[in-house]
Amino acid sequence: MKVLAAMSGGVDSAVAAARAVEAGHDVVGVHLALSRMPGTLRTGSRGCCTVEDSNDAWRACDKLGIPFYVWDFSDRFAEDVVQDFVDEYEAGRTPNPCMRCNEKIKFAALLEKALALGFDAVCTGHYAKVLRDENGAPELHRAADWAKDQSYVLGVLTHEQLEHCMFPLAETPSKAEVRAEAAARGLTVANKPDSYDICFIPDGDTRGWLAERIEMKPGEIVDHEGNALGEHEGAQAFTVGQRKGLRLGRPASDGKPRFVLEIRPKENKVIVGPEALLAVDQLRGIRISWAGVPIAEIFTGEKFDCMVQVRAHGDPVEAVAHMERSADGRDELVVNLPEGMRGVAPGQTMVVYQGSRVLGQATLDSARSSAWDSEKVK
Amino acid sequence: MNTSAVYLDHAATTDLNPAALAAITEQYSRTGNPSSLHGAGRSANRVVDESRQAVAIAAGAHPSELIFTSGGTESDNLAIKGLFWNRVAANDQARTIALTGIEHHAVLDTAMWLEEHENATLLWLPVDGDGVIDLAAAATLFAEHHQKIALATLMWANNEVGTVQPVAAFARLAAGYGIPVHSDAVQAFGAVEVDFANSNLATMAISAHKIGGPVGIGGLLVRRDIVLTPVQHGGGHERKLRSGTLNAASAAGFAAAATAVRAHLKDEATRLSQLREYAVQRITELVPEAQFNGPRDAGNEGTRLPGNLHFTFPECEGDSLLFLLDMVGIASSTGSACTAGVPQPSHVLLAMGRDARSARSVQRFTLGHTSTRADVDALIEALPQAYARAKKAGMAADESSIHTAGTGFTR
């Protein structure tokens, strides 16, 4: 196959490309330029698309004896990922920009360009598996190493996208093995630190970064019974489940810490309350996609058992889900949680699993709690 | 040999001239610092002196006017900073640098650095759609601002679109107001007639590796009456303008290449411009959408670099086309190699009035002393299919047609 290896400059994508070459594919390395004004050097585990990252990717490709190019996707990234991130926060939701990047950049803009230029697949260093069912249709599964598994951030991929994905690190027992393999292959990135945080916020100060882009106005912080507790500097800077940074002068009557339960950007109001009220038992999702051929229940509307995960490194929770069509004809994925779940925020992605298989995902639109009816708070 | 079977990027760098390679190798086998006073030093110094003379003759200059540098970028820095600082020392009010938007980054970024750190003011001189300076507009701007202008700069020939500027007329105009003019002649030197003595220029930058000499050596021609403030201090080499031990081997290679291009300049310009014209005709026949940028110069009138071909291929990314051609062994460029790493829309095309979108859809093919008809034929054969495919890959700024959750995909 003709394979385009997306090379971040990190160790995972370098080893993934090496394995694709070794498997006999005709591989070309491409580094995506996602910012027009990249920093020159990395700062520890932060930052992205630096000249240093590009050079690291280049050196890895030289070592593998494959061509290397830098392709500019900065316009699309600015619109589909960065602006989307700002818009979502502005609307009081908590987005996952890495998922959006996979959905819109790596496996859409890049994939489309790759296919048009004659490639058959895009290869990345993600820890996830693409398996084939008895009809040859692709299925997305968790990686062999569940601790490193990244199927969550790929949960947004559709059948069409999965047809052209290659994840050579799928069966790797651990990250340590990938580093050892990189060292053995003479790749200079073997000991490069992993990337954390959001690549386009290099100093890691998400709140400060958002404050420069969203007009923040002081507003009210109220408790779960509607009592005014204090002021905040802008509702959009908060996330459901957040405990630190509320700056409430007086402690709660029970002496326990308070958590953000809800953000209402229209009213510029932040609602806080005790931890117990973070528990929700029903999630409703929109913006749904299925990772491969959907299971039968998706079409019939019948209930099905599954596991649901709402953040990249969160634990999956047992659930019973079904599809519903709302009055306005919109498809919704309804997920009931017998054991409940804590601190989920609208905008988060809920990825639905059966065993190791990713069925699909939806964006959390609303969550209901039997412990507390937020609509009573005015 | 190049690893690309068909090398069409001679403006980035060109094949080393065999005579240059021989001269370099010979000198590297000897020991001697040209500044030393013993026999080995004198021997090295003789090589430097002879090389200085040969390069100066090729550029139409007196040997004493040639300062050896590490290359075009250093020469541009020394000329612009050196002229600016010297002029400002004499007249604190003269802090304006007049320049065009089509200059090389070595000039642009140096001027912008002075703007940011040394309180310089930039005066932009307009160019037309072919990238040629508007002399009438420059005359008006000089008349209005001349008391504040420290220097003006105009590149002799553009590295991207190949436009050759009326440098002598421009420098004469500036001289009428006492304004010194620098020119980056890195692309022009060795390709078209460059005569420093008759150019009215104060300073002029040249480079060895663009003409078949080694990378890492260039020159700045500094007219004898011009005083520059040095950027690099040390042992006082090169009229105290550029301290640092002279590289006798590279100087010898530079001289051999300069002598060779001077001997064949007219014939080579005719040969390359004919090859270029053949390519333009065939490419515009086979890819009718292709737009040729810069002066056409069909009869080799000297308005364009003889070996430069530059096209806009509408609705396709320059990097897609570069990739597809590279895959079949043809080396081309989307612009200057300096932006390698992070692609940017060409500032030259933007200055010529193109929009950012079409400025991304360009491809440069440059011929040099080793180029043949077969090279051009290989390009002509590969280009139509590559263009069709690159166009299909679309523009990176456009939304992908792959359906996802966000574009209404549900099942």
Interface residues (C-beta under 8 A of the other chain):
Chain A: V28 A33 R36 P38 C49 V51 S54 N55 P67 Y69 V70 W71 D72 F73 D75 R76 D80 R100 E103 K104 F107 A108 A109 L111 E112 K113 A116 L117 G118 V156 T158 E160 Q161 R287 I288 S289 W290 P294 I298 F299 D331 Q361 A362 T363
Chain B: E317 D319 S320 L322 F323 L324 D326 M327 A340 G341 V342 P343 Q344 R360 R389 A390 K392 A393 G394 A396 A397 E399 S400 S401 I402 H403 T404 A405 G406 F409 T410 R411
